[in-house]
């Protein structure tokens, strides 16, 4: 019994042509049958018509079109096959090209890409980049290691944009036998390599990071990233759908935009540290596993801590209060957790929280303090050499917040919303006591187009520990800082200093005070004026 043979490419094209021709013939026969269909009362023999000239012409054109398509596909397949054969042959030849470091050259100085000290790295000047005038015009020969961020080839030259662990960038130029090697011909982005060569100035009309480049005389691959379908750019293409990007977040953050966001976030966090350090605050570390709520029991992530019930913290502010009499004004930058199942950009299950606690101040002092810290952090980021560049890349239209920030009471906001016909989600006007929805709050802030201190919220929409206004017990000495284009970025309030008032707050929220004994003790052993504020870094960013 003979074995089945797989059809060859030519056979498949021939078969397809035959199928297409059969279809055309069948369609012609059907058309003929339809044309010859007998009218009522007449036999088929009485009516015999040949296909019309237009039908035959259409059949011939369709057949010719199919033949041209088949011929084109065959030509493309042959061309691709030839390219693949040539590529394989070139790679086989490239394996024969062996490069070695030239021992007659000066010993390479190991540097990080960030190194720019002219005492360490001398650049070959532009006017000496032809034949040169000897060793006096030479640049420093260096060795750098990093991963390939970008890769570009043109006739006789390969440009490799290299990044290292200092996250600085260096353009490297490879030519000659270096680009004829197998490693060069199969080099991919995200591969790690070591490159040796001389540092040159970049001519004035050309551009490269820091206006310098490394002209390579030797390189070796440390680790090669995959190519073809598994190449970095194919796994996370720029036009990928959101789910693909989320599933490959570990790769996405290597991109220019995501990387810039992470670097600006680092500067923002450092800016908060600096702002509080300059104000002589102490940094505290607070627990993430707690047995108390702060913002509401429905948003707690619960778990069993051995034999007891525990939660992931919603906020560190209650613990910071206990630190006031221990170290004075203090702050922390810690994670917080909220069990709110939501897909909006305003709700995160975990986020970085900047919180501060201040003693012996009044409500207006709190507002002044918040304005100072916010502006100080922004000024630090924008004035930072790298921060300013990154901010222009991410948000070229950014402008500094206008000072002083506008101060608006909650009751005034209710009036503004109704006067401007911004209704609640159910289509009714806002009334006192409503928890203003984010969408309405955003529309108001964007229309006013300046930073707003929104103050004196009703007791019912704020946490149990917030101090009531002495002139109107319906409202609290509380504040949200609203920014155009974002909404709320900071919240804060004065704290109840009265023991009985705090117990009433527990009762109002149906909270068992037993788990809060340590917090209640603050009203026994530290009955003073104090306040707290919190900032979500994602919102601030």
C-alpha positions as CSV (number, residue, x, y, z in Angstrom):
1,X,0.0,0.0,0.0
2,X,1.5,3.3,-1.0
3,X,2.0,6.1,1.6
4,X,0.0,9.4,1.3
5,X,2.0,12.3,0.0
6,X,1.5,15.8,1.3
7,X,0.5,18.1,-1.6
8,X,3.2,20.5,-2.7
9,X,2.6,24.3,-2.9
10,X,2.3,24.2,-6.7
11,X,-0.2,21.3,-6.5
12,X,-2.4,23.3,-4.0
13,X,-2.4,26.3,-6.3
14,X,-3.4,24.1,-9.2
15,X,-6.1,22.4,-7.2
16,X,-7.5,25.8,-6.1
17,X,-7.5,26.9,-9.8
18,X,-9.4,23.8,-10.7
19,X,-11.9,24.4,-7.9
20,X,-12.4,28.0,-9.0
21,X,-12.9,26.9,-12.6
22,X,-15.4,24.3,-11.6
23,X,-17.4,26.9,-9.6
24,X,-17.4,29.2,-12.6
25,X,-18.7,26.4,-14.9
26,X,-21.3,25.4,-12.3
27,X,-22.5,29.0,-12.1
28,X,-22.7,29.2,-15.9
29,X,-24.7,26.0,-16.0
30,X,-27.1,27.3,-13.3
31,X,-27.5,30.6,-15.2
32,X,-28.2,28.6,-18.4
33,X,-30.8,26.5,-16.6
34,X,-32.4,29.6,-15.2
35,X,-32.5,31.2,-18.6
36,X,-34.0,28.0,-20.2
37,X,-36.6,27.6,-17.5
38,X,-39.9,27.0,-19.2
39,X,-42.7,29.4,-18.8
40,X,-46.1,28.1,-17.5
41,X,-47.7,25.8,-20.0
42,X,-44.6,25.3,-22.1
43,X,-42.1,22.4,-22.1
44,X,-38.4,22.8,-21.8
45,X,-38.0,21.6,-25.4
46,X,-40.1,24.5,-26.6
47,X,-37.7,27.1,-24.9
48,X,-34.0,26.7,-25.5
49,X,-31.8,29.8,-25.0
50,X,-28.0,30.1,-25.0
51,X,-26.2,32.1,-22.2
52,X,-26.1,35.8,-22.9
53,X,-22.9,37.4,-24.1
54,X,-22.7,39.5,-20.9
55,X,-23.0,36.4,-18.7
56,X,-20.2,34.7,-20.7
57,X,-18.1,37.8,-20.5
58,X,-18.6,38.0,-16.7
59,X,-17.6,34.3,-16.4
60,X,-14.4,34.9,-18.4
61,X,-13.5,38.0,-16.4
62,X,-14.0,36.1,-13.1
63,X,-11.9,33.2,-14.2
64,X,-9.1,35.6,-15.3
65,X,-9.2,37.4,-12.0
66,X,-8.9,34.1,-10.1
67,X,-5.9,33.1,-12.3
68,X,-4.2,36.4,-11.7
69,X,-4.7,36.1,-7.9
70,X,-3.3,32.6,-7.9
71,X,-0.3,33.7,-9.9
72,X,0.4,36.6,-7.5
73,X,0.2,34.4,-4.5
74,X,2.5,32.0,-6.1
75,X,5.0,34.8,-6.9
76,X,4.8,36.1,-3.3
77,X,5.4,32.7,-1.9
78,X,8.4,32.2,-4.1
79,X,9.8,35.6,-3.2
80,X,9.4,34.9,0.5
81,X,11.0,31.5,0.1
82,X,13.9,33.1,-1.7
83,X,14.3,35.7,1.1
84,X,14.2,33.0,3.8
85,X,16.8,31.0,1.9
86,X,19.0,34.0,1.5
87,X,18.5,34.9,5.2
88,X,19.5,31.4,6.3
89,X,22.5,31.4,4.0
90,X,23.6,34.8,5.3
91,X,23.3,33.6,8.9
92,X,25.3,30.5,8.2
93,X,28.0,32.7,6.7
94,X,27.8,35.1,9.7
95,X,28.6,32.2,12.0
96,X,32.1,32.0,10.4
97,X,32.8,35.7,11.3
98,X,34.7,35.6,14.6
99,X,35.6,38.9,16.4
100,X,38.1,39.3,19.2
101,X,39.0,42.3,21.3
102,X,42.1,44.1,20.0
103,X,44.8,43.8,22.6
104,X,46.7,46.6,21.0
105,X,44.0,49.2,22.0
106,X,44.1,51.0,25.3
107,X,42.5,49.0,28.2
108,X,38.8,49.8,28.3
109,X,37.6,51.8,31.4
110,X,34.5,50.2,32.9
111,X,31.8,53.0,33.3
112,X,28.1,53.3,33.9
113,X,26.3,55.2,31.2
114,X,25.4,57.9,33.6
115,X,29.2,58.8,34.0
116,X,29.8,62.2,32.4
117,X,32.8,63.5,34.4
118,X,35.3,64.7,31.7
119,X,38.1,63.5,34.0
120,X,36.8,60.0,33.6
121,X,35.3,60.1,30.1
122,X,37.0,62.2,27.4
123,X,35.1,62.6,24.1
124,X,36.9,62.6,20.7
125,X,36.2,66.1,19.4
126,X,34.3,66.6,16.2
127,X,37.2,68.2,14.3
128,X,39.3,65.1,15.0
129,X,36.9,62.5,13.8
130,X,38.3,62.1,10.3
131,X,41.8,60.8,10.1
132,X,42.5,62.5,13.5
133,X,45.7,63.9,14.7
134,X,46.9,61.0,16.9
135,X,46.4,59.9,20.5
136,X,46.0,63.5,21.8
137,X,42.6,63.7,20.0
138,X,41.4,60.3,21.0
139,X,38.4,59.7,23.2
140,X,38.4,57.4,26.2
141,X,38.0,53.8,25.4
142,X,35.3,52.4,27.6
143,X,33.3,49.3,28.4
144,X,29.5,49.6,29.0
145,X,27.0,47.0,29.8
146,X,23.2,47.2,29.4
147,X,20.2,46.1,27.5
148,X,19.2,47.1,23.9
149,X,16.4,49.7,24.2
150,X,16.3,50.5,20.5
151,X,17.9,49.0,17.4
152,X,18.3,50.5,13.9
153,X,20.3,49.3,11.0
154,X,21.3,51.1,7.7
155,X,23.8,50.2,5.0
156,X,27.1,49.4,6.7
157,X,26.1,50.7,10.2
158,X,24.1,49.5,13.2
159,X,22.8,52.0,15.8
160,X,22.2,50.4,19.3
161,X,20.5,52.6,22.0
162,X,21.8,51.1,25.2
163,X,20.4,51.5,28.7
164,X,21.9,50.3,31.9
165,X,20.9,50.0,35.6
166,X,21.3,53.7,36.1
167,X,18.6,54.0,33.5
168,X,20.8,56.3,31.4
169,X,20.9,56.0,27.6
170,X,23.9,55.8,25.3
171,X,23.9,55.6,21.5
172,X,26.4,53.0,20.3
173,X,27.6,52.8,16.7
174,X,28.7,49.4,15.2
175,X,30.2,48.9,11.8
176,X,32.6,46.7,9.8
177,X,33.0,43.1,10.8
178,X,31.1,43.7,14.0
179,X,27.8,43.9,12.2
180,X,28.6,40.8,10.0
181,X,28.6,38.5,13.0
182,X,25.8,36.1,13.8
183,X,25.2,37.8,17.1
184,X,24.8,41.2,15.4
185,X,22.5,39.9,12.7
186,X,20.2,38.2,15.3
187,X,20.4,41.0,17.9
188,X,17.0,41.9,19.4
189,X,15.6,44.6,21.7
190,X,15.8,43.8,25.4
191,X,18.9,41.7,24.8
192,X,21.8,42.4,27.2
193,X,25.2,43.1,25.8
194,X,28.7,44.5,26.7
195,X,30.1,47.0,24.2
196,X,33.7,48.3,24.1
197,X,34.8,51.4,22.1
198,X,35.8,55.0,22.0
199,X,33.6,57.9,23.1
200,X,33.0,60.6,20.5
201,X,31.3,63.9,20.4
202,X,28.2,64.1,18.2
203,X,28.4,66.6,15.3
204,X,26.2,69.7,15.9
205,X,23.5,68.9,13.3
206,X,23.1,65.3,14.6
207,X,21.4,64.2,17.8
208,X,22.1,61.5,20.4
209,X,21.5,61.3,24.2
210,X,23.9,63.8,25.9
211,X,25.4,64.6,22.4
212,X,27.8,61.8,22.6
213,X,28.1,58.2,21.3
214,X,30.3,55.2,21.6
215,X,32.0,53.9,18.5
216,X,32.4,50.2,19.1
217,X,35.4,48.1,18.4
218,X,34.2,45.0,20.1
219,X,31.0,43.6,21.7
220,X,29.7,40.4,23.3
221,X,26.2,39.3,24.0
222,X,25.4,38.6,27.7
223,X,21.8,37.3,27.1
224,X,19.7,37.4,24.0
225,X,15.9,38.1,24.1
226,X,13.6,36.2,21.7
227,X,12.8,37.5,18.2
228,X,10.1,36.9,15.6
229,X,6.6,36.3,17.1
230,X,8.0,36.3,20.7
231,X,9.9,39.6,20.2
232,X,9.1,42.3,22.8
233,X,7.4,44.5,20.3
234,X,5.1,41.7,19.2
235,X,4.1,40.7,22.7
236,X,3.2,44.2,23.7
237,X,2.5,46.2,20.5
238,X,1.5,49.9,20.9
239,X,-2.0,49.2,19.7
240,X,-2.7,46.2,22.0
241,X,-6.0,46.0,23.7
242,X,-6.1,47.0,27.5
243,X,-6.4,43.4,28.7
244,X,-3.3,42.3,26.8
245,X,-1.4,45.3,28.3
246,X,-2.6,44.5,31.8
247,X,-1.7,40.8,31.5
248,X,1.8,41.8,30.3
249,X,2.2,44.7,32.7
250,X,5.7,43.4,33.6
251,X,6.8,44.1,30.1
252,X,4.7,47.3,29.4
253,X,6.5,49.2,32.2
254,X,9.6,49.0,30.1
255,X,8.0,51.3,27.5
256,X,8.9,55.0,27.4
257,X,5.6,56.3,28.8
258,X,5.1,53.8,31.6
259,X,8.7,54.1,32.6
260,X,8.4,57.9,32.7
261,X,5.4,57.7,34.9
262,X,7.3,55.4,37.4
263,X,10.2,57.8,37.4
264,X,8.0,60.8,38.1
265,X,6.3,58.9,40.9
266,X,9.7,58.3,42.5
267,X,10.4,62.1,42.3
268,X,6.9,62.9,43.8
269,X,7.5,60.5,46.7
270,X,11.0,62.0,47.3
271,X,9.4,65.5,47.1
272,X,7.0,64.6,49.9
273,X,9.8,63.3,52.0
274,X,11.8,66.5,51.4
275,X,8.8,68.8,52.1
276,X,8.1,67.1,55.5
277,X,11.8,66.9,56.3
278,X,12.1,70.6,55.7
279,X,9.1,71.1,58.1
280,X,10.9,69.0,60.7
281,X,8.3,66.2,60.6
282,X,9.3,62.6,61.7
283,X,8.6,59.7,59.4
284,X,6.8,56.7,61.1
285,X,6.1,53.2,59.9
286,X,2.6,52.0,60.7
287,X,1.1,48.5,60.6
288,X,-0.7,47.1,57.5
289,X,-2.5,44.4,59.5
290,X,-5.0,46.0,61.9
291,X,-8.2,45.2,63.9
292,X,-10.0,48.5,63.4
293,X,-11.7,50.3,60.5
294,X,-11.1,53.9,59.5
295,X,-13.2,54.7,56.5
296,X,-16.1,52.2,56.8
297,X,-16.5,48.5,57.5
298,X,-17.8,47.7,54.0
299,X,-14.5,48.5,52.4
300,X,-12.3,46.3,54.6
301,X,-10.3,43.3,53.4
302,X,-10.7,40.8,56.2
303,X,-8.6,37.7,57.0
304,X,-7.8,35.5,59.9
305,X,-4.7,36.4,61.9
306,X,-4.2,33.0,63.5
307,X,-7.3,32.8,65.8
308,X,-8.4,36.4,65.5
309,X,-10.1,38.5,62.9
310,X,-7.9,41.1,61.2
311,X,-8.0,43.5,58.3
312,X,-5.7,45.2,55.8
313,X,-5.5,48.8,56.8
314,X,-7.6,51.5,55.1
315,X,-5.5,54.3,56.5
316,X,-2.6,54.9,58.9
317,X,-3.9,58.2,60.4
318,X,-5.2,56.8,63.7
319,X,-1.8,55.3,64.4
320,X,-0.1,58.5,63.4
321,X,-2.2,60.3,66.1
322,X,-0.6,58.1,68.7
323,X,2.8,59.2,67.4
324,X,2.2,62.9,68.1
325,X,3.1,62.9,71.8
326,X,6.0,60.5,71.0
327,X,7.8,62.3,68.2
328,X,5.7,65.4,67.4
329,X,4.4,66.2,63.9
330,X,4.8,63.2,61.8
331,X,4.0,61.5,58.5
332,X,4.1,58.2,56.8
333,X,4.1,56.8,53.2
334,X,2.5,53.4,53.3
335,X,0.1,51.2,51.4
336,X,-3.6,51.3,52.1
337,X,-6.3,48.9,51.0
338,X,-10.0,49.4,50.1
339,X,-12.3,46.5,49.2
340,X,-14.4,48.5,46.7
341,X,-15.1,46.4,43.6
342,X,-14.9,49.0,40.9
343,X,-13.3,49.6,37.5
344,X,-13.1,53.4,37.7
345,X,-9.8,55.2,37.7
346,X,-10.7,56.6,41.1
347,X,-10.9,53.3,42.9
348,X,-7.9,51.2,43.6
349,X,-7.8,48.1,45.8
350,X,-4.2,49.0,46.9
351,X,-2.5,52.3,46.7
352,X,0.3,54.3,48.2
353,X,-0.9,56.7,50.9
354,X,0.9,59.9,52.1
355,X,-0.6,60.8,55.5
356,X,0.5,63.4,58.1
357,X,-0.5,64.4,61.6
358,X,-0.1,67.9,63.1
359,X,-0.6,69.0,66.7
360,X,-1.7,72.3,68.2
361,X,-3.1,73.9,65.0
362,X,-6.5,75.2,63.9
363,X,-8.4,74.6,60.8
364,X,-7.1,77.5,58.8
365,X,-3.6,76.4,59.7
366,X,-4.3,73.0,58.2
367,X,-5.4,74.6,54.9
368,X,-2.2,76.7,54.8
369,X,-0.1,73.7,55.5
370,X,-1.7,71.6,52.7
371,X,-1.2,74.4,50.2
372,X,2.4,74.7,51.2
373,X,3.1,71.0,50.9
374,X,1.3,70.5,47.6
375,X,3.1,73.4,45.9
376,X,6.5,72.4,47.5
377,X,6.3,68.9,46.0
378,X,5.2,70.2,42.5
379,X,8.0,72.8,42.6
380,X,10.5,70.1,43.5
381,X,9.5,67.8,40.6
382,X,9.3,70.6,38.0
383,X,12.6,72.1,38.9
384,X,14.4,68.8,39.0
385,X,16.6,68.3,35.9
386,X,15.1,64.9,34.9
387,X,11.6,65.6,36.4
388,X,11.1,68.7,34.3
389,X,11.9,66.8,31.1
390,X,9.7,63.9,32.0
391,X,6.8,66.1,32.9
392,X,7.0,67.8,29.5
393,X,7.0,64.4,27.9
394,X,3.9,63.2,29.9
395,X,2.0,66.5,30.2
396,X,3.3,69.2,28.0
397,X,0.4,71.6,28.9
398,X,1.0,71.4,32.7
399,X,1.0,74.7,34.6
400,X,1.7,75.4,38.3
401,X,-1.4,75.6,40.5
402,X,-2.5,79.1,41.1
403,X,-2.1,80.4,44.6
404,X,-3.8,81.0,46.9
405,X,-6.2,78.1,46.5
406,X,-9.9,79.0,46.3
407,X,-11.8,78.3,49.5
408,X,-15.4,77.1,49.1
409,X,-17.7,75.7,51.7
410,X,-19.7,72.5,51.0
411,X,-23.0,74.5,51.3
412,X,-21.7,77.0,48.6
413,X,-20.8,74.0,46.4
414,X,-24.4,72.8,46.6
415,X,-25.7,76.2,45.6
416,X,-23.1,76.4,42.7
417,X,-24.1,73.0,41.3
418,X,-27.9,73.8,41.4
419,X,-27.3,77.3,39.9
420,X,-25.4,75.7,37.1
421,X,-28.0,73.0,36.6
422,X,-25.6,70.1,37.4
423,X,-28.0,67.5,38.8
424,X,-27.5,64.3,40.8
425,X,-27.3,61.0,39.0
426,X,-31.1,60.5,39.5
427,X,-31.8,63.8,37.8
428,X,-32.8,65.8,40.9
429,X,-31.1,68.9,42.4
430,X,-28.5,68.6,45.1
431,X,-29.6,69.2,48.7
432,X,-27.7,69.7,51.9
433,X,-26.5,66.3,53.2
434,X,-25.8,64.8,49.8
435,X,-22.4,63.1,49.3
436,X,-21.5,65.0,46.1
437,X,-20.7,62.5,43.3
438,X,-17.3,62.6,41.7
439,X,-18.7,63.4,38.3
440,X,-20.5,66.5,39.6
441,X,-17.5,67.5,41.7
442,X,-15.3,67.2,38.6
443,X,-17.5,69.3,36.4
444,X,-17.6,72.1,39.0
445,X,-13.8,72.0,39.5
446,X,-13.1,72.0,35.8
447,X,-15.5,74.9,35.2
448,X,-13.9,77.0,38.0
449,X,-10.5,75.9,36.7
450,X,-8.4,76.5,39.8
451,X,-7.5,74.5,42.9
452,X,-10.3,74.4,45.5
453,X,-10.4,73.8,49.2
454,X,-13.9,72.3,49.6
455,X,-14.6,72.6,53.3
456,X,-17.1,71.9,56.1
457,X,-18.8,68.7,55.0
458,X,-21.8,67.4,56.8
459,X,-21.2,65.0,59.7
460,X,-23.1,62.2,57.9
461,X,-20.7,61.9,55.0
462,X,-17.5,62.0,56.9
463,X,-15.6,59.7,59.3
464,X,-16.6,59.3,63.0
465,X,-13.5,61.0,64.4
466,X,-13.8,64.3,62.5
467,X,-14.4,67.4,64.7
468,X,-17.7,69.2,64.4
469,X,-17.7,72.9,63.8
470,X,-18.4,74.8,67.0
471,X,-20.9,77.2,65.3
472,X,-22.8,74.5,63.4
473,X,-22.9,71.0,64.7
474,X,-24.3,69.7,61.4
475,X,-20.9,70.1,59.8
476,X,-17.3,69.0,60.3
477,X,-14.0,70.9,60.1
478,X,-13.0,68.9,57.1
479,X,-11.5,69.6,53.6
480,X,-11.0,68.0,50.2
481,X,-8.5,69.5,47.9
482,X,-9.8,69.5,44.3
483,X,-7.7,70.0,41.2
484,X,-9.0,70.8,37.7
485,X,-8.8,67.7,35.4
486,X,-8.4,65.3,38.3
487,X,-10.8,66.0,41.2
488,X,-9.9,65.2,44.8
489,X,-6.3,64.7,45.5
490,X,-6.0,65.3,49.3
491,X,-8.4,65.0,52.2
492,X,-8.0,66.2,55.8
493,X,-9.8,67.3,58.9
494,X,-9.5,68.4,62.5
495,X,-9.9,65.6,65.1
496,X,-12.3,65.4,68.0
497,X,-10.4,66.2,71.2
498,X,-13.4,65.6,73.5
499,X,-13.7,62.2,75.1
500,X,-17.5,62.1,75.2
501,X,-17.8,63.3,71.6
502,X,-15.6,60.5,70.4
503,X,-17.7,57.9,72.2
504,X,-20.8,59.4,70.6
505,X,-19.1,59.0,67.2
506,X,-18.5,55.3,67.9
507,X,-22.2,54.9,68.7
508,X,-23.3,56.8,65.6
509,X,-21.3,54.5,63.4
510,X,-22.2,51.4,65.4
511,X,-18.6,50.7,66.2
512,X,-17.5,48.7,69.3
513,X,-15.1,51.0,71.2
514,X,-13.3,48.0,72.8
515,X,-11.0,47.5,69.8
516,X,-10.3,51.2,69.8
517,X,-9.2,51.5,73.4
518,X,-5.8,52.7,72.4
519,X,-7.2,55.4,70.2
520,X,-9.7,56.5,72.9
521,X,-6.8,56.8,75.3
522,X,-5.6,59.7,73.1
523,X,-8.5,61.8,74.5
524,X,-7.4,60.9,78.1
525,X,-3.7,61.4,77.8
526,X,-3.4,63.9,74.9
527,X,-6.6,66.1,74.8
528,X,-5.3,68.8,72.4
529,X,-6.0,70.4,69.1
530,X,-4.6,68.2,66.3
531,X,-5.4,67.4,62.6
532,X,-4.7,64.8,60.0
533,X,-4.4,64.8,56.2
534,X,-4.0,62.1,53.6
535,X,-3.0,62.0,49.9
536,X,-3.3,59.2,47.4
537,X,-0.1,59.2,45.4
538,X,-1.9,58.0,42.2
539,X,-4.4,60.9,42.4
540,X,-1.6,63.4,43.1
541,X,0.5,62.0,40.3
